[in-house]
Amino acid sequence: MTATDINSAAGMAEKETAAERRARLFALITKADMYLNLVALGWVTPLLKIAAGEPARHNLKEVWRTLVLPLLGIGLFLALWAQTAPMVNTSLGAIPGPLQVWEQVENLYDDHQRQRDKEAAFYERQDRRNEKLLAEGKADKVKHRSYTGKPTYLDQIITSLQTVAMGFLIATLVAVPLGILCGLSRGVNAALNPLIQIFKPVSPLAWLPLVTMVVSALMTSSDGWFAKSFIVSAVTVTLCSLWPTLINTAHGVSSIDKDLMNVGRVLKLSWPSKVVKLVLPSALPLIFTGLRLSLGVGWMVLIAAEMLAQNPGLGKFVWDEFQNGSSSSLAKIMVAVLTIGLIGVLLDRMMYALQTMFTYSANR
C-alpha cells in the first residue's frame, strides 16, 4: 500500500468519525428537544441545531415562530394594556396598568417578608420566655403557641394549591376506577351515563351550598386535620373536576383493540391482571388527557369555591380586595388574576410532563 493510499484511508476514517460525532450530537439535540418543550423552551432546539451545523434558514423560522412571535404578542398585549387602562374609570379609580400591577407584586412580596420577620420574632420571644421559666423551675407554665398572624399572598397561593391538590386527588381516585368499569362493561356504562350527563354541567355555585351543609353536618367539631372551609372547597373541586377524567378514561378503555383483549382471554389473565397489564397501558394517553382537563377545571372552579367558602386562598384574597375598596385593590386583584393564569399554565405543563414520562404516544 502506497503512502497516498494510507493518507486516503486515514482521511476517510476521520470523515467517518466526524460524521459519527455529528450524528451523536443531533441525537442528543433531538432527545433534549422533548425536555425543552416540557418547560416551554422549544425555541432553544433550532439554535442548538444551527450551532451543530444545520442550515440556518429553516431553524431561524422556527425561532421566529416559537420565540419571537410569542414575545411580540406579549409585548403588544402589554402596550395595549398600558394605553387603554387609564381610559377606563371605576368607583375605585382608573384600571391599573402593568407598572402599577408590578408595584403591587413588590408590595405583596415585601408584606410576606415582614410577616415572616414577625413570625420569627414571635417564636424567638416565646423560646426566651420558656427558657427563663425552665431556669426558674416553672416548667408547668411553659407554653408553646403557634403564630396567628394573617396569611400573606404567598401563603394564600400555597393554600389554594393544597386545596386543588386534595380535590384533584379525590376526583382521580373516583373517576379512574369508574371510567375503567364503564369502558369494560356496557351495562355499567348504560347505568352511569345518564347520571354523568346530568351532573357534568352543574356549576360549582350550585354545588357549594349543598356541600357546605353536608360538611357542616358531618364536621360537628372544629378540631381536625383540615379546616371546614378547606374541606368544602376541596369537595366542590372534586365534584366539578372528576367528569373529564371519567369520560376520557371510559373512552380510552372502550377503544382498546379487541385483539388485545382476546389475547388476555387466551392467556386466561385474571381481571386485575388484565386491567393492569392490558387496559391501563393502552388507555393511559386518554386518561392523562382527562387528568389534564380535570386539573384545569378544578383550578378554575377553586377560585369561586374559595370566594364563597372563605377558604384562605387566592379566591378569598380576590374577594377581600373587592370588599376592601382601597386605591390599590384593583391592582392587587389583577395580580391575583395573572397569578391564577400562570399557575394554571404551570399545572398543565406538569401534567403534560407526567404524560410524557408514562405514555408511549406522548413521546412520539
BALOBA-1460 file (C-alpha; in Angstrom, 3 decimals):
// residues 364
<rec num="1" residu="m" x="0.000" y="0.000" z="0.000"/>
<rec num="2" residu="t" x="1.424" y="3.343" z="-1.015"/>
<rec num="3" residu="a" x="1.640" y="6.426" z="1.199"/>
<rec num="4" residu="t" x="-1.144" y="8.028" z="-0.839"/>
<rec num="5" residu="d" x="-3.481" y="5.107" z="-0.132"/>
<rec num="6" residu="i" x="-2.655" y="5.275" z="3.575"/>
<rec num="7" residu="n" x="-3.380" y="9.026" z="3.710"/>
<rec num="8" residu="s" x="-6.639" y="8.500" z="1.820"/>
<rec num="9" residu="a" x="-7.757" y="5.757" z="4.229"/>
<rec num="10" residu="a" x="-6.862" y="7.938" z="7.222"/>
<rec num="11" residu="g" x="-8.865" y="10.822" z="5.740"/>
<rec num="12" residu="m" x="-11.895" y="8.569" z="5.245"/>
<rec num="13" residu="a" x="-11.614" y="7.350" z="8.862"/>
<rec num="14" residu="e" x="-11.517" y="10.956" z="10.077"/>
<rec num="15" residu="k" x="-14.568" y="11.806" z="7.964"/>
<rec num="16" residu="e" x="-16.456" y="8.803" z="9.307"/>
<rec num="17" residu="t" x="-15.524" y="9.778" z="12.847"/>
<rec num="18" residu="a" x="-16.717" y="13.349" z="12.267"/>
<rec num="19" residu="a" x="-19.968" y="12.055" z="10.774"/>
<rec num="20" residu="e" x="-20.487" y="9.770" z="13.749"/>
<rec num="21" residu="r" x="-19.837" y="12.621" z="16.167"/>
<rec num="22" residu="r" x="-22.313" y="14.806" z="14.312"/>
<rec num="23" residu="a" x="-24.934" y="12.032" z="14.346"/>
<rec num="24" residu="r" x="-24.492" y="11.579" z="18.096"/>
<rec num="25" residu="l" x="-24.761" y="15.328" z="18.609"/>
<rec num="26" residu="f" x="-28.025" y="15.542" z="16.668"/>
<rec num="27" residu="a" x="-29.357" y="12.535" z="18.561"/>
<rec num="28" residu="l" x="-28.659" y="14.363" z="21.817"/>
<rec num="29" residu="i" x="-30.351" y="17.514" z="20.500"/>
<rec num="30" residu="t" x="-33.397" y="15.508" z="19.452"/>
<rec num="31" residu="k" x="-33.580" y="13.899" z="22.893"/>
<rec num="32" residu="a" x="-33.146" y="17.260" z="24.624"/>
<rec num="33" residu="d" x="-35.915" y="18.757" z="22.489"/>
<rec num="34" residu="m" x="-38.538" y="16.704" z="24.341"/>
<rec num="35" residu="y" x="-37.427" y="18.067" z="27.719"/>
<rec num="36" residu="l" x="-37.049" y="21.617" z="26.417"/>
<rec num="37" residu="n" x="-40.623" y="21.538" z="25.121"/>
<rec num="38" residu="l" x="-41.863" y="20.454" z="28.536"/>
<rec num="39" residu="v" x="-40.568" y="23.695" z="30.067"/>
<rec num="40" residu="a" x="-41.620" y="25.896" z="27.108"/>
<rec num="41" residu="l" x="-38.039" y="26.228" z="25.837"/>
<rec num="42" residu="g" x="-38.573" y="24.542" z="22.479"/>
<rec num="43" residu="w" x="-37.067" y="27.579" z="20.726"/>
<rec num="44" residu="v" x="-33.634" y="26.553" z="22.065"/>
<rec num="45" residu="t" x="-33.590" y="23.457" z="19.827"/>
<rec num="46" residu="p" x="-33.289" y="25.339" z="16.493"/>
<rec num="47" residu="l" x="-30.420" y="27.389" z="17.941"/>
<rec num="48" residu="l" x="-28.645" y="24.210" z="19.002"/>
<rec num="49" residu="k" x="-29.134" y="22.759" z="15.512"/>
<rec num="50" residu="i" x="-27.658" y="25.878" z="13.936"/>
<rec num="51" residu="a" x="-24.658" y="25.643" z="16.284"/>
<rec num="52" residu="a" x="-24.290" y="21.977" z="15.304"/>
<rec num="53" residu="g" x="-24.045" y="22.867" z="11.620"/>
<rec num="54" residu="e" x="-27.591" y="22.614" z="10.232"/>
<rec num="55" residu="p" x="-28.716" y="25.207" z="7.666"/>
<rec num="56" residu="a" x="-29.845" y="28.357" z="9.470"/>
<rec num="57" residu="r" x="-32.798" y="29.346" z="7.273"/>
<rec num="58" residu="h" x="-35.333" y="26.733" z="8.404"/>
<rec num="59" residu="n" x="-34.177" y="26.848" z="12.041"/>
<rec num="60" residu="l" x="-34.411" y="30.640" z="12.193"/>
<rec num="61" residu="k" x="-38.013" y="30.328" z="11.020"/>
<rec num="62" residu="e" x="-38.643" y="28.010" z="13.951"/>
<rec num="63" residu="v" x="-37.064" y="30.533" z="16.341"/>
<rec num="64" residu="w" x="-39.298" y="33.231" z="14.861"/>
<rec num="65" residu="r" x="-42.388" y="31.069" z="15.333"/>
<rec num="66" residu="t" x="-41.623" y="29.691" z="18.802"/>
<rec num="67" residu="l" x="-39.879" y="32.671" z="20.445"/>
<rec num="68" residu="v" x="-40.133" y="35.967" z="18.602"/>
<rec num="69" residu="l" x="-43.850" y="35.822" z="17.727"/>
<rec num="70" residu="p" x="-44.920" y="34.901" z="21.312"/>
<rec num="71" residu="l" x="-42.754" y="37.724" z="22.682"/>
<rec num="72" residu="l" x="-44.270" y="40.136" z="20.162"/>
<rec num="73" residu="g" x="-47.750" y="39.021" z="21.205"/>
<rec num="74" residu="i" x="-46.972" y="39.578" z="24.890"/>
<rec num="75" residu="g" x="-45.362" y="42.940" z="24.145"/>
<rec num="76" residu="l" x="-48.363" y="44.059" z="22.094"/>
<rec num="77" residu="f" x="-50.720" y="42.985" z="24.878"/>
<rec num="78" residu="l" x="-48.725" y="44.944" z="27.483"/>
<rec num="79" residu="a" x="-48.622" y="48.027" z="25.242"/>
<rec num="80" residu="l" x="-52.380" y="47.939" z="24.616"/>
<rec num="81" residu="w" x="-52.997" y="47.366" z="28.315"/>
<rec num="82" residu="a" x="-50.814" y="50.350" z="29.292"/>
<rec num="83" residu="q" x="-52.515" y="52.611" z="26.735"/>
<rec num="84" residu="t" x="-56.145" y="51.658" z="27.314"/>
<rec num="85" residu="a" x="-56.169" y="51.036" z="31.096"/>
<rec num="86" residu="p" x="-56.191" y="54.756" z="32.108"/>
<rec num="87" residu="m" x="-59.216" y="55.324" z="29.851"/>
<rec num="88" residu="v" x="-61.455" y="53.089" z="31.985"/>
<rec num="89" residu="n" x="-62.539" y="54.680" z="35.263"/>
<rec num="90" residu="t" x="-64.273" y="52.741" z="38.024"/>
<rec num="91" residu="s" x="-65.514" y="53.596" z="41.509"/>
<rec num="92" residu="l" x="-62.007" y="52.751" z="42.744"/>
<rec num="93" residu="g" x="-60.227" y="54.826" z="40.105"/>
<rec num="94" residu="a" x="-58.697" y="54.037" z="36.733"/>
<rec num="95" residu="i" x="-57.787" y="50.478" z="35.764"/>
<rec num="96" residu="p" x="-54.136" y="49.965" z="36.759"/>
<rec num="97" residu="g" x="-51.537" y="49.470" z="34.059"/>
<rec num="98" residu="p" x="-48.641" y="46.995" z="34.022"/>
<rec num="99" residu="l" x="-46.363" y="49.231" z="36.124"/>
<rec num="100" residu="q" x="-48.949" y="49.699" z="38.874"/>
<rec num="101" residu="v" x="-49.609" y="45.962" z="38.933"/>
<rec num="102" residu="w" x="-45.876" y="45.224" z="39.211"/>
<rec num="103" residu="e" x="-45.627" y="47.673" z="42.123"/>
<rec num="104" residu="q" x="-48.277" y="45.643" z="43.946"/>
<rec num="105" residu="v" x="-46.340" y="42.441" z="43.232"/>
<rec num="106" residu="e" x="-43.376" y="44.003" z="45.031"/>
<rec num="107" residu="n" x="-45.617" y="45.266" z="47.862"/>
<rec num="108" residu="l" x="-47.173" y="41.840" z="48.370"/>
<rec num="109" residu="y" x="-43.748" y="40.217" z="48.499"/>
<rec num="110" residu="d" x="-42.482" y="42.840" z="50.955"/>
<rec num="111" residu="d" x="-45.550" y="42.192" z="53.119"/>
<rec num="112" residu="h" x="-44.746" y="38.483" z="53.057"/>
<rec num="113" residu="q" x="-41.189" y="39.190" z="54.218"/>
<rec num="114" residu="r" x="-42.446" y="41.431" z="57.048"/>
<rec num="115" residu="q" x="-44.846" y="38.726" z="58.231"/>
<rec num="116" residu="r" x="-42.064" y="36.138" z="58.205"/>
<rec num="117" residu="d" x="-39.870" y="38.502" z="60.268"/>
<rec num="118" residu="k" x="-42.723" y="38.989" z="62.757"/>
<rec num="119" residu="e" x="-43.204" y="35.222" z="62.941"/>
<rec num="120" residu="a" x="-39.503" y="34.640" z="63.583"/>
<rec num="121" residu="a" x="-39.509" y="37.356" z="66.288"/>
<rec num="122" residu="f" x="-42.605" y="35.817" z="67.902"/>
<rec num="123" residu="y" x="-41.024" y="32.364" z="68.200"/>
<rec num="124" residu="e" x="-37.763" y="33.882" z="69.408"/>
<rec num="125" residu="r" x="-39.581" y="35.733" z="72.224"/>
<rec num="126" residu="q" x="-41.529" y="32.566" z="73.090"/>
<rec num="127" residu="d" x="-38.343" y="30.480" z="73.270"/>
<rec num="128" residu="r" x="-36.646" y="33.057" z="75.525"/>
<rec num="129" residu="r" x="-39.658" y="33.182" z="77.817"/>
<rec num="130" residu="n" x="-39.852" y="29.378" z="78.036"/>
<rec num="131" residu="e" x="-36.127" y="29.108" z="78.729"/>
<rec num="132" residu="k" x="-36.456" y="31.644" z="81.538"/>
<rec num="133" residu="l" x="-39.377" y="29.717" z="83.057"/>
<rec num="134" residu="l" x="-37.413" y="26.461" z="82.874"/>
<rec num="135" residu="a" x="-34.428" y="28.108" z="84.534"/>
<rec num="136" residu="e" x="-36.701" y="29.285" z="87.347"/>
<rec num="137" residu="g" x="-38.134" y="25.802" z="87.803"/>
<rec num="138" residu="k" x="-41.575" y="26.718" z="86.447"/>
<rec num="139" residu="a" x="-41.837" y="24.031" z="83.772"/>
<rec num="140" residu="d" x="-45.604" y="23.797" z="84.306"/>
<rec num="141" residu="k" x="-46.001" y="27.337" z="82.963"/>
<rec num="142" residu="v" x="-44.121" y="26.668" z="79.716"/>
<rec num="143" residu="k" x="-46.410" y="27.118" z="76.725"/>
<rec num="144" residu="h" x="-45.925" y="26.651" z="73.004"/>
<rec num="145" residu="r" x="-48.272" y="28.678" z="70.844"/>
<rec num="146" residu="s" x="-48.476" y="28.874" z="67.060"/>
<rec num="147" residu="y" x="-48.089" y="32.188" z="65.298"/>
<rec num="148" residu="t" x="-51.528" y="33.517" z="64.345"/>
<rec num="149" residu="g" x="-50.626" y="36.388" z="62.038"/>
<rec num="150" residu="k" x="-52.647" y="36.958" z="58.897"/>
<rec num="151" residu="p" x="-51.752" y="34.791" z="55.882"/>
<rec num="152" residu="t" x="-49.686" y="36.547" z="53.245"/>
<rec num="153" residu="y" x="-50.259" y="36.389" z="49.500"/>
<rec num="154" residu="l" x="-47.714" y="33.567" z="49.128"/>
<rec num="155" residu="d" x="-49.397" y="31.676" z="51.975"/>
<rec num="156" residu="q" x="-52.725" y="32.006" z="50.156"/>
<rec num="157" residu="i" x="-51.186" y="30.649" z="46.946"/>
<rec num="158" residu="i" x="-49.931" y="27.601" z="48.879"/>
<rec num="159" residu="t" x="-53.375" y="27.102" z="50.446"/>
<rec num="160" residu="s" x="-55.023" y="27.177" z="47.006"/>
<rec num="161" residu="l" x="-52.512" y="24.656" z="45.643"/>
<rec num="162" residu="q" x="-53.100" y="22.343" z="48.601"/>
<rec num="163" residu="t" x="-56.870" y="22.616" z="48.160"/>
<rec num="164" residu="v" x="-56.848" y="21.891" z="44.438"/>
<rec num="165" residu="a" x="-54.403" y="19.015" z="45.003"/>
<rec num="166" residu="m" x="-56.759" y="17.451" z="47.546"/>
<rec num="167" residu="g" x="-59.829" y="17.873" z="45.308"/>
<rec num="168" residu="f" x="-57.988" y="16.617" z="42.234"/>
<rec num="169" residu="l" x="-56.638" y="13.566" z="44.090"/>
<rec num="170" residu="i" x="-60.106" y="12.585" z="45.297"/>
<rec num="171" residu="a" x="-61.552" y="13.143" z="41.822"/>
<rec num="172" residu="t" x="-58.854" y="10.937" z="40.270"/>
<rec num="173" residu="l" x="-59.386" y="8.125" z="42.786"/>
<rec num="174" residu="v" x="-63.109" y="8.176" z="41.986"/>
<rec num="175" residu="a" x="-63.073" y="8.859" z="38.243"/>
<rec num="176" residu="v" x="-60.393" y="6.434" z="37.007"/>
<rec num="177" residu="p" x="-61.890" y="3.229" z="38.506"/>
<rec num="178" residu="l" x="-65.408" y="4.255" z="37.431"/>
<rec num="179" residu="g" x="-64.112" y="5.069" z="33.957"/>
<rec num="180" residu="i" x="-62.448" y="1.654" z="33.680"/>
<rec num="181" residu="l" x="-65.707" y="-0.044" z="34.721"/>
<rec num="182" residu="c" x="-67.698" y="1.999" z="32.198"/>
<rec num="183" residu="g" x="-65.206" y="1.213" z="29.435"/>
<rec num="184" residu="l" x="-65.134" y="-2.511" z="30.125"/>
<rec num="185" residu="s" x="-68.854" y="-3.038" z="30.768"/>
<rec num="186" residu="r" x="-71.634" y="-1.760" z="28.551"/>
<rec num="187" residu="g" x="-74.082" y="-2.410" z="31.364"/>
<rec num="188" residu="v" x="-72.203" y="-0.205" z="33.838"/>
<rec num="189" residu="n" x="-71.799" y="2.462" z="31.169"/>
<rec num="190" residu="a" x="-75.530" y="2.410" z="30.406"/>
<rec num="191" residu="a" x="-76.346" y="2.731" z="34.107"/>
<rec num="192" residu="l" x="-73.936" y="5.585" z="34.858"/>
<rec num="193" residu="n" x="-74.112" y="7.594" z="31.630"/>
<rec num="194" residu="p" x="-77.408" y="9.378" z="32.469"/>
<rec num="195" residu="l" x="-76.019" y="10.455" z="35.846"/>
<rec num="196" residu="i" x="-72.803" y="11.669" z="34.213"/>
<rec num="197" residu="q" x="-74.732" y="13.747" z="31.682"/>
<rec num="198" residu="i" x="-76.926" y="15.251" z="34.427"/>
<rec num="199" residu="f" x="-74.206" y="16.194" z="36.912"/>
<rec num="200" residu="k" x="-71.419" y="17.122" z="34.472"/>
<rec num="201" residu="p" x="-72.722" y="20.630" z="33.618"/>
<rec num="202" residu="v" x="-73.658" y="21.618" z="37.195"/>
<rec num="203" residu="s" x="-71.951" y="24.857" z="38.274"/>
<rec num="204" residu="p" x="-69.775" y="24.986" z="41.407"/>
<rec num="205" residu="l" x="-72.048" y="27.745" z="42.671"/>
<rec num="206" residu="a" x="-74.879" y="25.198" z="42.757"/>
<rec num="207" residu="w" x="-72.791" y="22.520" z="44.473"/>
<rec num="208" residu="l" x="-71.349" y="24.829" z="47.119"/>
<rec num="209" residu="p" x="-74.444" y="25.322" z="49.347"/>
<rec num="210" residu="l" x="-75.127" y="21.572" z="49.365"/>
<rec num="211" residu="v" x="-71.508" y="20.715" z="50.114"/>
<rec num="212" residu="t" x="-71.391" y="23.338" z="52.856"/>
<rec num="213" residu="m" x="-74.466" y="21.938" z="54.599"/>
<rec num="214" residu="v" x="-73.274" y="18.322" z="54.328"/>
<rec num="215" residu="v" x="-69.769" y="19.116" z="55.584"/>
<rec num="216" residu="s" x="-71.187" y="21.216" z="58.432"/>
<rec num="217" residu="a" x="-73.458" y="18.334" z="59.443"/>
<rec num="218" residu="l" x="-70.617" y="15.798" z="59.390"/>
<rec num="219" residu="m" x="-67.961" y="18.027" z="60.976"/>
<rec num="220" residu="t" x="-69.660" y="18.951" z="64.225"/>
<rec num="221" residu="s" x="-66.333" y="19.937" z="65.785"/>
<rec num="222" residu="s" x="-63.752" y="22.404" z="64.544"/>
<rec num="223" residu="d" x="-60.967" y="20.062" z="65.682"/>
<rec num="224" residu="g" x="-59.321" y="18.051" z="62.940"/>
<rec num="225" residu="w" x="-56.576" y="17.995" z="60.384"/>
<rec num="226" residu="f" x="-58.362" y="20.311" z="57.951"/>
<rec num="227" residu="a" x="-60.488" y="23.410" z="58.387"/>
<rec num="228" residu="k" x="-64.130" y="23.198" z="57.390"/>
<rec num="229" residu="s" x="-63.673" y="25.813" z="54.640"/>
<rec num="230" residu="f" x="-60.795" y="23.753" z="53.203"/>
<rec num="231" residu="i" x="-62.941" y="20.591" z="53.057"/>
<rec num="232" residu="v" x="-65.853" y="22.470" z="51.455"/>
<rec num="233" residu="s" x="-63.611" y="23.942" z="48.750"/>
<rec num="234" residu="a" x="-61.822" y="20.630" z="48.065"/>
<rec num="235" residu="v" x="-65.057" y="18.627" z="47.783"/>
<rec num="236" residu="t" x="-66.533" y="21.251" z="45.442"/>
<rec num="237" residu="v" x="-63.433" y="20.969" z="43.265"/>
<rec num="238" residu="t" x="-63.849" y="17.189" z="43.259"/>
<rec num="239" residu="l" x="-67.495" y="17.302" z="42.184"/>
<rec num="240" residu="c" x="-66.757" y="19.644" z="39.286"/>
<rec num="241" residu="s" x="-63.463" y="18.183" z="38.043"/>
<rec num="242" residu="l" x="-63.971" y="14.421" z="38.027"/>
<rec num="243" residu="w" x="-66.101" y="14.287" z="34.847"/>
<rec num="244" residu="p" x="-63.399" y="14.886" z="32.185"/>
<rec num="245" residu="t" x="-61.240" y="12.117" z="33.667"/>
<rec num="246" residu="l" x="-64.182" y="9.729" z="33.967"/>
<rec num="247" residu="i" x="-65.344" y="10.311" z="30.386"/>
<rec num="248" residu="n" x="-61.861" y="10.131" z="28.840"/>
<rec num="249" residu="t" x="-60.963" y="7.025" z="30.836"/>
<rec num="250" residu="a" x="-64.149" y="5.267" z="29.719"/>
<rec num="251" residu="h" x="-63.499" y="6.269" z="26.107"/>
<rec num="252" residu="g" x="-59.872" y="5.160" z="26.257"/>
<rec num="253" residu="v" x="-60.729" y="1.775" z="27.759"/>
<rec num="254" residu="s" x="-63.593" y="1.110" z="25.326"/>
<rec num="255" residu="s" x="-61.298" y="1.972" z="22.378"/>
<rec num="256" residu="i" x="-58.719" y="-0.728" z="23.193"/>
<rec num="257" residu="d" x="-58.012" y="-3.102" z="20.324"/>
<rec num="258" residu="k" x="-60.304" y="-6.142" z="20.654"/>
<rec num="259" residu="d" x="-57.468" y="-8.447" z="19.586"/>
<rec num="260" residu="l" x="-55.524" y="-7.304" z="22.637"/>
<rec num="261" residu="m" x="-58.419" y="-8.220" z="24.904"/>
<rec num="262" residu="n" x="-58.707" y="-11.590" z="23.149"/>
<rec num="263" residu="v" x="-55.043" y="-12.229" z="23.941"/>
<rec num="264" residu="g" x="-55.901" y="-11.669" z="27.601"/>
<rec num="265" residu="r" x="-58.647" y="-14.267" z="27.375"/>
<rec num="266" residu="v" x="-56.352" y="-16.759" z="25.664"/>
<rec num="267" residu="l" x="-53.733" y="-16.276" z="28.374"/>
<rec num="268" residu="k" x="-56.514" y="-16.623" z="30.981"/>
<rec num="269" residu="l" x="-55.441" y="-13.461" z="32.781"/>
<rec num="270" residu="s" x="-57.382" y="-12.577" z="35.890"/>
<rec num="271" residu="w" x="-59.477" y="-9.406" z="35.823"/>
<rec num="272" residu="p" x="-56.965" y="-7.352" z="37.891"/>
<rec num="273" residu="s" x="-54.066" y="-8.594" z="35.739"/>
<rec num="274" residu="k" x="-55.971" y="-7.732" z="32.583"/>
<rec num="275" residu="v" x="-56.604" y="-4.186" z="33.846"/>
<rec num="276" residu="v" x="-53.000" y="-3.606" z="34.956"/>
<rec num="277" residu="k" x="-51.193" y="-5.269" z="32.025"/>
<rec num="278" residu="l" x="-53.531" y="-4.553" z="29.094"/>
<rec num="279" residu="v" x="-56.149" y="-1.927" z="29.846"/>
<rec num="280" residu="l" x="-54.200" y="0.770" z="31.672"/>
<rec num="281" residu="p" x="-51.127" y="0.872" z="29.365"/>
<rec num="282" residu="s" x="-53.364" y="1.159" z="26.293"/>
<rec num="283" residu="a" x="-55.726" y="3.753" z="27.787"/>
<rec num="284" residu="l" x="-53.103" y="5.926" z="29.539"/>
<rec num="285" residu="p" x="-52.882" y="8.617" z="26.807"/>
<rec num="286" residu="l" x="-56.610" y="9.359" z="27.018"/>
<rec num="287" residu="i" x="-56.590" y="9.021" z="30.801"/>
<rec num="288" residu="f" x="-53.879" y="11.678" z="31.036"/>
<rec num="289" residu="t" x="-55.818" y="13.897" z="28.643"/>
<rec num="290" residu="g" x="-58.748" y="13.637" z="31.029"/>
<rec num="291" residu="l" x="-56.497" y="14.354" z="34.009"/>
<rec num="292" residu="r" x="-55.145" y="17.499" z="32.353"/>
<rec num="293" residu="l" x="-58.675" y="18.703" z="31.624"/>
<rec num="294" residu="s" x="-59.818" y="17.859" z="35.153"/>
<rec num="295" residu="l" x="-56.918" y="19.729" z="36.744"/>
<rec num="296" residu="g" x="-57.681" y="22.800" z="34.619"/>
<rec num="297" residu="v" x="-61.364" y="22.675" z="35.549"/>
<rec num="298" residu="g" x="-60.509" y="22.127" z="39.209"/>
<rec num="299" residu="w" x="-58.167" y="25.130" z="39.318"/>
<rec num="300" residu="m" x="-60.800" y="27.315" z="37.665"/>
<rec num="301" residu="v" x="-63.572" y="26.109" z="39.994"/>
<rec num="302" residu="l" x="-61.388" y="26.543" z="43.081"/>
<rec num="303" residu="i" x="-61.390" y="30.342" z="42.937"/>
<rec num="304" residu="a" x="-65.198" y="30.577" z="43.044"/>
<rec num="305" residu="a" x="-65.344" y="27.940" z="45.778"/>
<rec num="306" residu="e" x="-62.825" y="29.791" z="47.935"/>
<rec num="307" residu="m" x="-64.669" y="33.070" z="47.493"/>
<rec num="308" residu="l" x="-67.887" y="31.676" z="48.942"/>
<rec num="309" residu="a" x="-66.430" y="29.155" z="51.401"/>
<rec num="310" residu="q" x="-63.923" y="31.745" z="52.689"/>
<rec num="311" residu="n" x="-61.072" y="29.274" z="52.415"/>
<rec num="312" residu="p" x="-57.920" y="31.413" z="52.900"/>
<rec num="313" residu="g" x="-56.617" y="31.031" z="49.355"/>
<rec num="314" residu="l" x="-56.495" y="33.106" z="46.201"/>
<rec num="315" residu="g" x="-60.288" y="33.194" z="45.862"/>
<rec num="316" residu="k" x="-60.659" y="34.734" z="49.323"/>
<rec num="317" residu="f" x="-57.845" y="37.164" z="48.513"/>
<rec num="318" residu="v" x="-59.739" y="38.419" z="45.441"/>
<rec num="319" residu="w" x="-62.997" y="38.665" z="47.399"/>
<rec num="320" residu="d" x="-61.356" y="40.531" z="50.304"/>
<rec num="321" residu="e" x="-59.722" y="43.023" z="47.969"/>
<rec num="322" residu="f" x="-63.037" y="43.568" z="46.166"/>
<rec num="323" residu="q" x="-64.728" y="44.240" z="49.511"/>
<rec num="324" residu="n" x="-61.814" y="46.352" z="50.740"/>
<rec num="325" residu="g" x="-62.234" y="49.000" z="48.043"/>
<rec num="326" residu="s" x="-58.861" y="50.678" z="48.601"/>
<rec num="327" residu="s" x="-56.929" y="52.506" z="45.906"/>
<rec num="328" residu="s" x="-54.638" y="49.506" z="45.435"/>
<rec num="329" residu="s" x="-57.398" y="46.856" z="45.352"/>
<rec num="330" residu="l" x="-57.779" y="46.779" z="41.574"/>
<rec num="331" residu="a" x="-54.052" y="46.317" z="41.048"/>
<rec num="332" residu="k" x="-53.952" y="43.518" z="43.651"/>
<rec num="333" residu="i" x="-56.912" y="41.780" z="42.010"/>
<rec num="334" residu="m" x="-55.098" y="41.935" z="38.686"/>
<rec num="335" residu="v" x="-52.011" y="40.447" z="40.346"/>
<rec num="336" residu="a" x="-54.230" y="37.580" z="41.502"/>
<rec num="337" residu="v" x="-55.722" y="37.161" z="38.007"/>
<rec num="338" residu="l" x="-52.264" y="36.893" z="36.437"/>
<rec num="339" residu="t" x="-51.095" y="34.564" z="39.209"/>
<rec num="340" residu="i" x="-54.071" y="32.266" z="38.659"/>
<rec num="341" residu="g" x="-53.356" y="32.153" z="34.928"/>
<rec num="342" residu="l" x="-49.630" y="31.482" z="35.322"/>
<rec num="343" residu="i" x="-50.191" y="28.745" z="37.900"/>
<rec num="344" residu="g" x="-52.785" y="27.180" z="35.596"/>
<rec num="345" residu="v" x="-50.186" y="27.040" z="32.812"/>
<rec num="346" residu="l" x="-47.591" y="25.501" z="35.147"/>
<rec num="347" residu="l" x="-50.045" y="22.866" z="36.381"/>
<rec num="348" residu="d" x="-50.889" y="21.916" z="32.803"/>
<rec num="349" residu="r" x="-47.196" y="21.657" z="31.880"/>
<rec num="350" residu="m" x="-46.642" y="19.484" z="34.948"/>
<rec num="351" residu="m" x="-49.389" y="17.092" z="33.855"/>
<rec num="352" residu="y" x="-48.013" y="17.090" z="30.309"/>
<rec num="353" residu="a" x="-44.588" y="16.174" z="31.699"/>
<rec num="354" residu="l" x="-46.113" y="13.251" z="33.598"/>
<rec num="355" residu="q" x="-47.959" y="12.177" z="30.458"/>
<rec num="356" residu="t" x="-44.714" y="12.244" z="28.501"/>
<rec num="357" residu="m" x="-42.975" y="10.156" z="31.150"/>
<rec num="358" residu="f" x="-45.638" y="7.458" z="31.450"/>
<rec num="359" residu="t" x="-47.196" y="7.113" z="27.997"/>
<rec num="360" residu="y" x="-45.639" y="5.887" z="24.779"/>
<rec num="361" residu="s" x="-47.688" y="8.023" z="22.397"/>
<rec num="362" residu="a" x="-46.805" y="11.243" z="24.197"/>
<rec num="363" residu="n" x="-43.168" y="10.666" z="23.416"/>
<rec num="364" residu="r" x="-43.741" y="10.413" z="19.703"/>
